Amino acid sequence: MTDPESDPAELFHENSKITPFDVGADLDDLPPIEPGVFLGRVRLPKVSAVRGVELEEAVLGRVTCRDYDPRVPLSQDLLSRLLAFGCGFTAPSNFPLPSVPFRRAAPSAGATYPLEIYPVVLRALNIRPGVYHYANIDHSLELLRPGDFRTQLAEWTLGQPYIADASVVFVIAGFPGRIRPRYKERGYRYMLLEAGHVAQNFYLLSTAYGLGATADGGFVDAAFNRLLGLNDITEIALYNVAVGVPRPA
Ligand SMILES: Cc1cc2nc3c(=O)[nH]c(=O)nc-3n(C[C@H](O)[C@H](O)[C@H](O)COP(=O)(O)O)c2cc1C
């Protein structure tokens, strides 16, 4: 691990954190996650792009949702679409590196891909609630921690109760070590910009599918990192997008 005092990006990140003390969060109930150990795998249904979803209409309809219907679970098809078109592999890549075989739904500086997506499933049809990692290589969900984290997510997002009624919270996490060797301190900036690309994909796709989305930049960093099994320094939660079924007006 880098010494935060010698890395301005890491120092900045440390100083912008919201701490467990800010919400009185107790993280003792969350045991650490063994790196690389998955407790199950969900193969998401294969999806192909559907004609008829107008991008401009999705942009015009995009709005932040803060009222979800907790009675309606998300279908596997829509969860699969959100991931495939939000952050998945899209087409064979012509990037001149054999390590980059596919293009992805969101651009990445120098095809370094410093982001990973961790869906925290709250209510989805035939998917056990819990913390997952999205494996784009085979479009599957790797189960890291089963459990119902609705209450904790509402608390750790500084008391946003509607988050508990969403179907899934996509945590966008960064691994700055992937981008720093190429871009030095500027890599941290690129990593944050990339998180914005992915988040906007989730917003527009949600709008196109008749779902709601909430961007969440305010969260207790240590709580989310602990929940996901990230080390809080070189593996860091950056941004969340909650997605769910809006409550009928
Ligand atoms: C970086 C960022 C962080 C945000 N964090 C939150 C949040 O924690 N909770 C929330 O309800 N909305 C959050 N929002 C959504 C904004 O409040 C919202 O986009 C803004 O009020 C404009 O409303 P609209 O998205 O419906 O057009 C965030 C948006 C951004 C870009």
The ligand as an SDF file (V2000), in Angstrom:
LIG
                    3D

 31 33  0  0  0  0  0  0  0  0999 V2000
  -22.2010   13.4730   -7.2380 C   0  0  0  0  0  0  0  0  0  0  0  0
  -23.6790   13.4330   -6.9070 C   0  0  0  0  0  0  0  0  0  0  0  0
  -24.0810   13.0400   -5.6480 C   0  0  0  0  0  0  0  0  0  0  0  0
  -25.4410   12.9550   -5.3370 C   0  0  0  0  0  0  0  0  0  0  0  0
  -25.8080   12.4630   -4.1080 N   0  0  0  0  0  0  0  0  0  0  0  0
  -27.1290   12.3430   -3.8210 C   0  0  0  0  0  0  0  0  0  0  0  0
  -27.5470   11.7760   -2.5950 C   0  0  0  0  0  0  0  0  0  0  0  0
  -26.7340   11.3610   -1.7620 O   0  0  0  0  0  0  0  0  0  0  0  0
  -28.8750   11.6350   -2.3650 N   0  0  0  0  0  0  0  0  0  0  0  0
  -29.8050   12.0400   -3.2760 C   0  0  0  0  0  0  0  0  0  0  0  0
  -31.0030   11.8870   -3.0020 O   0  0  0  0  0  0  0  0  0  0  0  0
  -29.4430   12.5890   -4.4370 N   0  0  0  0  0  0  0  0  0  0  0  0
  -28.1290   12.7380   -4.7410 C   0  0  0  0  0  0  0  0  0  0  0  0
  -27.7510   13.2570   -5.9590 N   0  0  0  0  0  0  0  0  0  0  0  0
  -28.7840   13.6390   -6.9310 C   0  0  0  0  0  0  0  0  0  0  0  0
  -28.9510   15.1690   -7.0180 C   0  0  0  0  0  0  0  0  0  0  0  0
  -29.4820   15.6800   -5.7910 O   0  0  0  0  0  0  0  0  0  0  0  0
  -29.8960   15.4690   -8.1740 C   0  0  0  0  0  0  0  0  0  0  0  0
  -29.2770   15.0590   -9.3760 O   0  0  0  0  0  0  0  0  0  0  0  0
  -30.2440   16.9370   -8.2650 C   0  0  0  0  0  0  0  0  0  0  0  0
  -31.0600   17.3330   -7.1930 O   0  0  0  0  0  0  0  0  0  0  0  0
  -30.9880   17.2790   -9.5830 C   0  0  0  0  0  0  0  0  0  0  0  0
  -32.1870   16.5120   -9.6450 O   0  0  0  0  0  0  0  0  0  0  0  0
  -32.4650   15.4960  -10.8450 P   0  0  0  0  0  0  0  0  0  0  0  0
  -31.3710   14.4420  -10.8410 O   0  0  0  0  0  0  0  0  0  0  0  0
  -33.8110   14.8950  -10.5150 O   0  0  0  0  0  0  0  0  0  0  0  0
  -32.4680   16.2590  -12.1330 O   0  0  0  0  0  0  0  0  0  0  0  0
  -26.4090   13.3400   -6.2870 C   0  0  0  0  0  0  0  0  0  0  0  0
  -25.9920   13.7540   -7.5560 C   0  0  0  0  0  0  0  0  0  0  0  0
  -24.6510   13.7870   -7.8730 C   0  0  0  0  0  0  0  0  0  0  0  0
  -24.2490   14.1870   -9.2700 C   0  0  0  0  0  0  0  0  0  0  0  0
  1  2  1  0
  2  3  1  0
  2 30  2  0
  3  4  2  0
  4  5  1  0
  4 28  1  0
  5  6  2  0
  6  7  1  0
  6 13  1  0
  7  8  2  0
  7  9  1  0
  9 10  1  0
 10 11  2  0
 10 12  1  0
 12 13  2  0
 13 14  1  0
 14 15  1  0
 14 28  1  0
 15 16  1  0
 16 17  1  0
 16 18  1  0
 18 19  1  0
 18 20  1  0
 20 21  1  0
 20 22  1  0
 22 23  1  0
 23 24  1  0
 24 25  2  0
 24 26  1  0
 24 27  1  0
 28 29  2  0
 29 30  1  0
 30 31  1  0
M  END
$$$$
